[in-house]
Amino acid sequence: MPEIRIREATEADMPAVHALVYELAVFEKAPDAVITTPATFLMDFRNGLFQCQVAECEGLVVGMILYHLAYSTWKGKMLYLEDFVVTEAYRRLGVGQMLFDAFLEAGRKASCRLVKWQVLDWNEPAILFYKKNGSIIEKDWWNGKIIFDD
């Protein structure tokens, strides 16, 4: 197995992070929904709107986990996992587990009481992965959103 290293993302990683987000959108059958750009990612990363860790193999970013601080009125400080993706060629090598463990550790280090994310109801491999990690998969809350168009 090639050596995989998990590290904090840098500004130089933002194009690769954006490409992984797009890869995830294709997998989720929604590539046209991605309106962010690498420039948007760079600006928002510089402004501290999110944190990101990447999985690197031989100088290539092969996975990432992107999250931000949020607040639960019931639990307190939490980390919200926005996106988590490993490029297809590196799946089933333990990269996802390494990234998820790094995310959980970031939550512990930040003294969070909760980590939270969404998973599509048809993404059985992801659901099984989360359950294997002791996650609670809620089925009784529905998502709501409003998208502001320019």
Contact map, one row per residue, 1 for C-alpha under 8 A:
111000000000000000000000000000000000000000000000000000000000000000000000000000000000000000001000000000000000000000000000000000000000000000000000000000
111100000000000000000000000000000000000000000000000000001000000000000000000000000000000000000000000000000000000000000000000000000000000000000000000000
111110000000000000000000000000000000000000000000000000001100000000000000000000000000000000000000000000000000000000000000000000000000000000000000000000
011111000000000000000000000000000000000000000000000000111100000000000000000000000000000000000010000000000000000000000000000000000000000000000000000000
001111100000000000000000000000000000000000000000000000111000000000000000000000000000000000000000000000000000000000000000000000000000000000000000000000
000111110000000000000000000000000000000000000000000011110000000000000000000000000000000000000000011001000000000000000000000000000000000000000000000000
000011111000000000000000000000000000000000000000000011110000000000000000000000000000000000000000000000000000000000000000000000000000000000000000000000
000001111100000000000000000000000000000000000000000111000000000000000000000000000000000000000000000000000000000000000000000000000000000000000000000000
000000111111110000000000000000000000000000000000001111000000000000000000000000000000000000000000000000000000000000000000000000000000000000000000000000
000000011111110000000000000000000000000000000000000000000000000000000000000000000000000000000000000000000000000000000000000000000000000000000000000000
000000001111110000000000000000000000000001001100000000000000000000000000000000000000000000000000000000000000000000000000000000000000000000000000000000
000000001111111000000000000000000000000000000000000000000000000000000000000000000000000000000000000000000000000000000000000000000000000000000000000000
000000001111111110000000000000000000000000000000000000000000100000000000000000000000000000000000000000000000000000000000000000000000000000000000000000
000000001111111111000000000000000000010011000000000000000000000000000000000000000000000000000000000000000000000000000000000000000000000000000000000000
000000000001111111100000000000000000010010000000000000000000000000000000000000000000000000000000000000000000000000000000000000000000000000000000000000
000000000000111111110000000000000000000000000000000000000000100000000000000000000000000000000000000000000000000000000000000000000000000000000000000000
000000000000111111111000000000000000000000000000000001000000101100000000000000000000000000000000000000000000000000000000000000000000000000000000000000
000000000000011111111100000000000000110010000000000000000000000000000000000000000000000000000000000000000000000000000000000000000000000000000000000000
000000000000001111111110000000000000000000000000000000000000000000000000000000000000000000000000000000000000000000000000000000000000000000000000000000
000000000000000111111111000000000000000000000000000000000000001100000000000000000000111000000000000000000000000000000000000000000000000000000000000000
000000000000000011111111100000000000000000000000000000000000000000000000000000000010100000000000000000000000000000000000000000000000000000000000000000
000000000000000001111111110000100100000000000000000000000000000000000000000000000000000000000000000000000000000000000000000000000000000000000000000000
000000000000000000111111111000000000000000000000000000000000000000000000000000000000001000000000000000000000000000000000000000000000000000000000000000
000000000000000000011111111100000000000000000000000000000000000000000000000000000000100000000000000000000000000000000000000000000000000000000000000000
000000000000000000001111111111101100000000000000000000000000000000000000000000000000000000000000000000000000000000000000000000000000000000000000000000
000000000000000000000111111111100000000000000000000000000000000000000000000000000000000000000000000000000000000000000000000000000000000000000000000000
000000000000000000000011111111000000000000000000000000000000000000000000000000000000000000000000000000000000000000000000000000000000000000000000000000
000000000000000000000001111111100000000000000000000000000000000000000000000000000000000000000000000000000000000000000000000000000000000000000000000000
000000000000000000000000111111100000000000000000000000000000000000000000000000000000000000000000000000000000000000000000000000000000000000000000000000
000000000000000000000000111111111100000000000000000000000000000000000000000000000000000000000000000000000000000000000000000000000000000000000000000000
000000000000000000000100110111111100000000000000000000000000000000000000000000000000000000000000000000000000000000000000000000000000000000000000000000
000000000000000000000000000001111110000000000000000000000000000000000000000000000000000000000000000000000000000000000000000000000000000000000000000000
000000000000000000000000100001111110000000000000000000000000000000000000000000000000000000000000000000000000000000000000000000000000000000000000000000
000000000000000000000100100001111111000000000000000000000000000000000000000000000000000000000000000000000000000000000000000000000000000000000000000000
000000000000000000000000000000011111100000000000000000000000000000000000000000000000000000000000000000000000000000000000000000000000000000000000000000
000000000000000000000000000000000111111110000000000000000000000000000000000000000000000000000000000000000000000000000000000000000000000000000000000000
000000000000000001000000000000000011111110000000000000000000000000000000000000000000000000000000000000000000000000000000000000000000000000000000000000
000000000000011001000000000000000001111111000000000000000000000000000000000000000000000000000000000000000000000000000000000000000000000000000000000000
000000000000000000000000000000000001111111100000000000000000000000000000000000000000000000000000000000000000000000000000000000000000000000000000000000
000000000000000000000000000000000001111111110000000000000000000000000000000000000000000000000000000000000000000000000000000000000000000000000000000000
000000000000011001000000000000000001111111111000000000000000000000000000000000000000000000000000000000000000000000000000000000000000000000000000000000
000000000010010000000000000000000000011111111100000000000000000000000000000000000000000000000000000000000000000000000000000000000000000000000000000000
000000000000000000000000000000000000001111111110000000000000000000000000000000000000000000000000000000000000000000000000000000000000000000000000000000
000000000000000000000000000000000000000111111111110000000000000000000000000000000000000000000000000000000000000000000000000000000000000000000000000000
000000000010000000000000000000000000000011111111111000000000000000000000000000000000000000000000000000000000000000000000000000000000000000000000000000
000000000010000000000000000000000000000001111111100000000000000000000000000000000000000000000000000000000000000000000000000000000000000000000000000000
000000000000000000000000000000000000000000111111100000000000000000000000000000000000000000000000000000000000000000000000000000000000000000000000000000
000000000000000000000000000000000000000000011111111000000000000000000000000000000000000000000000000000000000000000000000000000000000000000000000000000
000000000000000000000000000000000000000000011111111000000000000000010000000000000000000000000000000000000000000000000000000000000000000000000000000000
000000000000000000000000000000000000000000011001111100000000000001111000000000000000000000000000000000000000000000000000000000000000000000000000000000
000000001000000000000000000000000000000000001001111110000000000001110000000000000000000000000000000000000000000000000000000000000000000000000000000000
000000011000000000000000000000000000000000000000011111000000000111100000000000000000000000000000000000000000000000000000000000000000000000000000000000
000001111000000000000000000000000000000000000000001111100000000111000000000000000000000000000000001001100000000000000000000000000000000000000000000000
000001111000000010000000000000000000000000000000000111110000111110000000000000000000000000000000001000000000000000000000000000000000000000000000000000
000111100000000000000000000000000000000000000000000011111000111100000000000000000000000000000010001000000000000000000000000000000000000000000000000000
000111100000000000000000000000000000000000000000000001111111111000000000000000000000000000000000000000000000000000000000000000000000000000000000000000
011110000000000000000000000000000000000000000000000000111111110000000000000000000000000000000000000000000000000000000000000000000000000000000000000000
001100000000000000000000000000000000000000000000000000011111000000000000000000000000000000000000000000000000000000000000000000000000000000000000000000
000000000000000000000000000000000000000000000000000000011111100000000000000000000000000000000000000000000000000000000000000000000000000000000000000000
000000000000000000000000000000000000000000000000000000011111110000000000000000000000000000000000000000000000000000000000000000000000000000000000000000
000000000000100110000000000000000000000000000000000001111011111100000000000000000000000000000000000000000000000000000000000000000000000000000000000000
000000000000000000000000000000000000000000000000000001111001111100000000000000000000011001000000000000000000000000000000000000000000000000000000000000
000000000000000010010000000000000000000000000000000001110000111110000000000000000001111000000011001000000000000000000000000000000000000000000000000000
000000000000000010010000000000000000000000000000000111100000111111000000000000000011110000000000001000000000000000000000000000000000000000000000000000
000000000000000000000000000000000000000000000000000111000000001111100000000000001111100000000000001100100000000000000000000000000000000000000000000000
000000000000000000000000000000000000000000000000011110000000000111110000000000001111000000000000000000000000000000000000000000000000000000000000000000
000000000000000000000000000000000000000000000000011100000000000011111000000000111110000000000000000000000000000000000000000000000000000000000000000000
000000000000000000000000000000000000000000000000111000000000000001111100000000111100000000000000000000000000000000000000000000000000000000000000000000
000000000000000000000000000000000000000000000000010000000000000000111110000011110000000000000000000000000000000000000000000000000000000000000000000000
000000000000000000000000000000000000000000000000000000000000000000011111000011110000000000000000000000000000000000000000000000000000000000000000000000
000000000000000000000000000000000000000000000000000000000000000000001111101111100000000000000000000000000000000000000000000000000000000000000000000000
000000000000000000000000000000000000000000000000000000000000000000000111111111000000000000000000000000000000000000000000000000000000000000000000000000
000000000000000000000000000000000000000000000000000000000000000000000011111100000000000000000000000000000000000000000000000000000000000000000000000000
000000000000000000000000000000000000000000000000000000000000000000000001111100000000000000000000000000000000000000000000000000000000000000000000000000
000000000000000000000000000000000000000000000000000000000000000000000011111111000000000000000000000000000000000011000000000000000000000000000000000000
000000000000000000000000000000000000000000000000000000000000000000000011111111000000000000000000000000000000000111000000000000000000000000000000000000
000000000000000000000000000000000000000000000000000000000000000000001111001111100000000000000000000000000000001111000000000000000000000000000000000000
000000000000000000000000000000000000000000000000000000000000000000001111001111110000000000000000000000000010000111110000000000000000000000000000000000
000000000000000000000000000000000000000000000000000000000000000000111110000011111000000000000000000000000010000101110000000000000000000000000000000000
000000000000000000000000000000000000000000000000000000000000000000111100000001111100000000000000000000000000000000111000000000000000000000000000000000
000000000000000000000000000000000000000000000000000000000000000011110000000000111111000000000000000000000000000000111100000000000000000000000000000000
000000000000000000000000000000000000000000000000000000000000000011110000000000011111000000000000000000000000000000001100000000000000000000000000000000
000000000000000000001000000000000000000000000000000000000000000111100000000000001111100000000000000000000000000000000000000000000000000000000000000000
000000000000000000000000000000000000000000000000000000000000001111000000000000001111110000000000000000000000000000000000000000000000000000000000000000
000000000000000000011001000000000000000000000000000000000000001110000000000000000011111000000001000000000000000000000000000000000000000000000000000000
000000000000000000010000000000000000000000000000000000000000011100000000000000000001111101100011000000000000000000000000000000000000000000000000000000
000000000000000000010010000000000000000000000000000000000000011000000000000000000000111111100000000000000000000000000000000000000000000000000000000000
000000000000000000000000000000000000000000000000000000000000000000000000000000000000011111100000000000000000000000000000000000000000000000000000000000
000000000000000000000000000000000000000000000000000000000000000000000000000000000000001111100000000000000000000000000000000000000000000000000000000000
000000000000000000000000000000000000000000000000000000000000010000000000000000000000011111111010000000000000000000000000000000000000000000000000000000
000000000000000000000000000000000000000000000000000000000000000000000000000000000000011111111111000000000000000000000000000000000000000000000000000000
000000000000000000000000000000000000000000000000000000000000000000000000000000000000000001111111000000000000000000000000000000000000000000000000000000
100000000000000000000000000000000000000000000000000000000000000000000000000000000000000001111111000000000000000000000000000000000000000000000000000000
000000000000000000000000000000000000000000000000000000000000000000000000000000000000000000111111110000000000000000000000000000000000000000000000000000
000100000000000000000000000000000000000000000000000000100000001000000000000000000000010001111111111000000000000000000000000000000000000000000000000000
000000000000000000000000000000000000000000000000000000000000001000000000000000000000110000111111111100000000000000000000000000000000000000000000000000
000000000000000000000000000000000000000000000000000000000000000000000000000000000000000000000111111110000000000000000000000000000000000000000000000000
000001000000000000000000000000000000000000000000000000000000000000000000000000000000000000000111111111000000000000000000000000000000000000000000000000
000001000000000000000000000000000000000000000000000011100000001110000000000000000000000000000011111111100000000000000000000000000000000000000000000000
000000000000000000000000000000000000000000000000000000000000000010000000000000000000000000000001111111110000000000000000000000000000000000000000000000
000000000000000000000000000000000000000000000000000000000000000000000000000000000000000000000000111111111000000000000000000000000000000000000000000000
000001000000000000000000000000000000000000000000000010000000000000000000000000000000000000000000011111111100000000000000000000000000000000000000000000
000000000000000000000000000000000000000000000000000010000000000010000000000000000000000000000000001111111110000000000000000000000000000000000000000000
000000000000000000000000000000000000000000000000000000000000000000000000000000000000000000000000000111111111000000100000000000000000000000000000000000
000000000000000000000000000000000000000000000000000000000000000000000000000000000000000000000000000011111111100000000000000000000000000000000000000000
000000000000000000000000000000000000000000000000000000000000000000000000000000000000000000000000000001111111110000000000000000000000000000000000000000
000000000000000000000000000000000000000000000000000000000000000000000000000001100000000000000000000000111111111111100000000000000000000000000000000000
000000000000000000000000000000000000000000000000000000000000000000000000000000000000000000000000000000011111111110000000000000000000000000000000000000
000000000000000000000000000000000000000000000000000000000000000000000000000000000000000000000000000000001111111100000000000000000000000000000000000000
000000000000000000000000000000000000000000000000000000000000000000000000000000000000000000000000000000000111111100000000000000000000000000000000000000
000000000000000000000000000000000000000000000000000000000000000000000000000010000000000000000000000000000011111110000000000000000000000000000000000000
000000000000000000000000000000000000000000000000000000000000000000000000000111100000000000000000000000000011111111100000000000000000000000000000000000
000000000000000000000000000000000000000000000000000000000000000000000000001111000000000000000000000000000011001111100000000000000000000000000000000000
000000000000000000000000000000000000000000000000000000000000000000000000001111100000000000000000000000000010000111110000000000000000000000000000000000
000000000000000000000000000000000000000000000000000000000000000000000000000001111000000000000000000000010010000111111000000000000000000000000000000000
000000000000000000000000000000000000000000000000000000000000000000000000000001111000000000000000000000000000000001111100000000000000000000000000000000
000000000000000000000000000000000000000000000000000000000000000000000000000000011100000000000000000000000000000000111110000000000000000000000000000000
000000000000000000000000000000000000000000000000000000000000000000000000000000001100000000000000000000000000000000011111000000000000000000000000000000
000000000000000000000000000000000000000000000000000000000000000000000000000000000000000000000000000000000000000000001111101001100000000000000000000000
000000000000000000000000000000000000000000000000000000000000000000000000000000000000000000000000000000000000000000000111111000000000000000000000000000
000000000000000000000000000000000000000000000000000000000000000000000000000000000000000000000000000000000000000000000011111100100000000000000000000000
000000000000000000000000000000000000000000000000000000000000000000000000000000000000000000000000000000000000000000000001111100000000000000000000000000
000000000000000000000000000000000000000000000000000000000000000000000000000000000000000000000000000000000000000000000011111111100000000000000000000000
000000000000000000000000000000000000000000000000000000000000000000000000000000000000000000000000000000000000000000000000111111110000000000000000000000
000000000000000000000000000000000000000000000000000000000000000000000000000000000000000000000000000000000000000000000000001111111000000000000000000000
000000000000000000000000000000000000000000000000000000000000000000000000000000000000000000000000000000000000000000000010001111111100000000000000000000
000000000000000000000000000000000000000000000000000000000000000000000000000000000000000000000000000000000000000000000010101111111110000010000000000000
000000000000000000000000000000000000000000000000000000000000000000000000000000000000000000000000000000000000000000000000000111111111000000000000000000
000000000000000000000000000000000000000000000000000000000000000000000000000000000000000000000000000000000000000000000000000011111111100000000000000000
000000000000000000000000000000000000000000000000000000000000000000000000000000000000000000000000000000000000000000000000000001111111111110000000000000
000000000000000000000000000000000000000000000000000000000000000000000000000000000000000000000000000000000000000000000000000000111111111110000000000000
000000000000000000000000000000000000000000000000000000000000000000000000000000000000000000000000000000000000000000000000000000011111111000000000000000
000000000000000000000000000000000000000000000000000000000000000000000000000000000000000000000000000000000000000000000000000000001111111000000000000000
000000000000000000000000000000000000000000000000000000000000000000000000000000000000000000000000000000000000000000000000000000000111111100000000000000
000000000000000000000000000000000000000000000000000000000000000000000000000000000000000000000000000000000000000000000000000000000111111110000000000000
000000000000000000000000000000000000000000000000000000000000000000000000000000000000000000000000000000000000000000000000000000000110011111000000000000
000000000000000000000000000000000000000000000000000000000000000000000000000000000000000000000000000000000000000000000000000000100110001111100000000000
000000000000000000000000000000000000000000000000000000000000000000000000000000000000000000000000000000000000000000000000000000000000000111111000000000
000000000000000000000000000000000000000000000000000000000000000000000000000000000000000000000000000000000000000000000000000000000000000011111100000000
000000000000000000000000000000000000000000000000000000000000000000000000000000000000000000000000000000000000000000000000000000000000000001111100000000
000000000000000000000000000000000000000000000000000000000000000000000000000000000000000000000000000000000000000000000000000000000000000001111110000000
000000000000000000000000000000000000000000000000000000000000000000000000000000000000000000000000000000000000000000000000000000000000000000111111000000
000000000000000000000000000000000000000000000000000000000000000000000000000000000000000000000000000000000000000000000000000000000000000000001111100000
000000000000000000000000000000000000000000000000000000000000000000000000000000000000000000000000000000000000000000000000000000000000000000000111110000
000000000000000000000000000000000000000000000000000000000000000000000000000000000000000000000000000000000000000000000000000000000000000000000011111000
000000000000000000000000000000000000000000000000000000000000000000000000000000000000000000000000000000000000000000000000000000000000000000000001111100
000000000000000000000000000000000000000000000000000000000000000000000000000000000000000000000000000000000000000000000000000000000000000000000000111110
000000000000000000000000000000000000000000000000000000000000000000000000000000000000000000000000000000000000000000000000000000000000000000000000011111
000000000000000000000000000000000000000000000000000000000000000000000000000000000000000000000000000000000000000000000000000000000000000000000000001111
000000000000000000000000000000000000000000000000000000000000000000000000000000000000000000000000000000000000000000000000000000000000000000000000000111
